[in-house]
């Protein structure tokens, strides 16, 4: 159990390294002076989006989903006299699902920041 907890904490901390470096928006810039600035603006906007704290968003999602699932597992486990096991079997998968959801949500937030930034700089972004 201790090894699992250490691995979970290390994974959560590591997820802060996730990035949106591979994101390339679909842009329709009719004006050549705007289109020529797309790559430099994209780099600046990705730098801004990198400030989104992926670790914090993911940790909150892990805690929320893990606790919620543990409470449900505890309730069902207590019906059969194994409340602790029920909480464990509910909390671990819930925390794992929360981890995946938290990372994906943080990446969506980063992508939204890049898109908003590019739009504010005069680019027409569709995706």
VEXDREN-2710 file (C-alpha; in Angstrom, 1 decimal):
% VEXDREN-2710
k/r/px/py/pz
1/UNK/0.0/0.0/0.0
2/UNK/2.8/2.4/0.9
3/UNK/4.5/1.7/-2.5
4/UNK/1.2/2.5/-4.3
5/UNK/0.9/5.8/-2.4
6/UNK/4.4/6.8/-3.3
7/UNK/3.9/5.9/-6.9
8/UNK/0.6/7.9/-7.1
9/UNK/2.2/11.0/-5.6
10/UNK/5.2/10.7/-8.0
11/UNK/2.8/10.4/-10.9
12/UNK/0.8/13.4/-9.9
13/UNK/3.9/15.5/-9.5
14/UNK/5.2/14.3/-12.9
15/UNK/2.0/15.2/-14.7
16/UNK/3.0/18.8/-14.3
17/UNK/5.5/18.2/-17.1
18/UNK/2.7/17.5/-19.6
19/UNK/2.7/20.1/-22.4
20/UNK/0.9/21.2/-25.5
21/UNK/4.0/21.4/-27.7
22/UNK/2.3/19.2/-30.3
23/UNK/-0.8/21.4/-30.6
24/UNK/-1.1/23.1/-34.0
25/UNK/-4.3/25.1/-34.4
26/UNK/-6.3/25.3/-37.6
27/UNK/-6.1/28.9/-38.7
28/UNK/-7.6/30.8/-41.6
29/UNK/-5.6/34.0/-41.9
30/UNK/-6.6/35.8/-45.1
31/UNK/-4.3/38.8/-44.4
32/UNK/-0.6/37.9/-45.2
33/UNK/0.7/40.2/-42.5
34/UNK/-1.3/38.3/-39.9
35/UNK/-0.5/34.8/-41.3
36/UNK/3.2/35.4/-41.3
37/UNK/3.1/36.0/-37.6
38/UNK/1.2/32.8/-36.7
39/UNK/4.3/30.7/-35.7
40/UNK/5.8/33.4/-33.5
41/UNK/2.4/34.2/-31.9
42/UNK/1.8/30.5/-31.4
43/UNK/5.1/30.1/-29.6
44/UNK/4.3/33.1/-27.3
45/UNK/0.8/31.8/-26.6
46/UNK/2.1/28.3/-25.8
47/UNK/4.5/29.9/-23.3
48/UNK/1.5/31.7/-21.7
49/UNK/-0.5/28.4/-21.6
50/UNK/2.4/26.6/-19.9
51/UNK/1.6/28.7/-16.8
52/UNK/-1.6/26.6/-16.3
53/UNK/-0.9/24.5/-13.2
54/UNK/-1.5/20.9/-14.5
55/UNK/-0.4/19.4/-11.2
56/UNK/-2.8/21.4/-9.1
57/UNK/-5.8/20.7/-11.4
58/UNK/-5.0/17.0/-11.5
59/UNK/-4.5/16.7/-7.8
60/UNK/-7.9/18.3/-7.1
61/UNK/-9.6/15.9/-9.5
62/UNK/-7.8/12.9/-8.0
63/UNK/-8.8/13.9/-4.4
64/UNK/-12.4/14.7/-5.4
65/UNK/-13.0/11.5/-7.4
66/UNK/-11.1/9.3/-5.0
67/UNK/-13.0/10.6/-1.9
68/UNK/-16.3/10.4/-3.6
69/UNK/-15.7/6.8/-4.8
70/UNK/-14.3/5.8/-1.4
71/UNK/-17.5/7.1/0.3
72/UNK/-19.7/5.1/-2.0
73/UNK/-17.4/2.0/-1.6
74/UNK/-17.5/2.5/2.2
75/UNK/-21.3/2.6/2.1
76/UNK/-21.6/-0.6/0.0
77/UNK/-18.8/-2.3/2.0
78/UNK/-20.5/-1.6/5.3
79/UNK/-23.6/-3.5/4.1
80/UNK/-21.5/-6.7/4.0
81/UNK/-19.3/-5.8/7.1
82/UNK/-16.2/-4.8/5.1
83/UNK/-16.4/-1.1/5.0
84/UNK/-12.7/-0.6/4.9
85/UNK/-12.3/-2.9/1.9
86/UNK/-15.2/-1.2/0.2
87/UNK/-13.7/2.2/0.7
88/UNK/-10.3/0.9/-0.7
89/UNK/-11.9/-0.8/-3.7
90/UNK/-14.0/2.3/-4.4
91/UNK/-11.3/4.9/-3.8
92/UNK/-8.5/3.5/-5.8
93/UNK/-10.3/3.3/-9.2
94/UNK/-12.0/6.6/-8.4
95/UNK/-8.6/8.3/-7.9
96/UNK/-7.3/6.7/-11.1
97/UNK/-10.2/8.0/-13.1
98/UNK/-9.8/11.4/-11.4
99/UNK/-6.2/11.5/-12.4
100/UNK/-6.9/10.8/-16.1
101/UNK/-9.8/13.3/-16.1
102/UNK/-7.7/16.0/-14.3
103/UNK/-4.8/15.7/-16.8
104/UNK/-7.2/15.9/-19.8
105/UNK/-9.0/18.9/-18.3
106/UNK/-5.8/20.7/-17.7
107/UNK/-4.7/20.0/-21.3
108/UNK/-8.0/21.4/-22.6
109/UNK/-7.5/24.5/-20.5
110/UNK/-4.1/25.0/-22.0
111/UNK/-5.4/24.6/-25.5
112/UNK/-8.2/27.1/-24.7
113/UNK/-5.6/29.6/-23.5
114/UNK/-3.6/29.2/-26.7
115/UNK/-6.7/29.6/-28.8
116/UNK/-7.9/32.7/-26.9
117/UNK/-4.4/34.2/-27.1
118/UNK/-4.1/33.7/-30.9
119/UNK/-7.6/35.1/-31.4
120/UNK/-6.7/38.2/-29.3
121/UNK/-3.6/38.6/-31.6
122/UNK/-5.9/38.8/-34.7
123/UNK/-5.8/35.2/-35.9
124/UNK/-9.0/33.2/-37.0
125/UNK/-8.7/29.9/-35.2
126/UNK/-11.1/27.1/-35.8
127/UNK/-9.6/24.3/-33.7
END
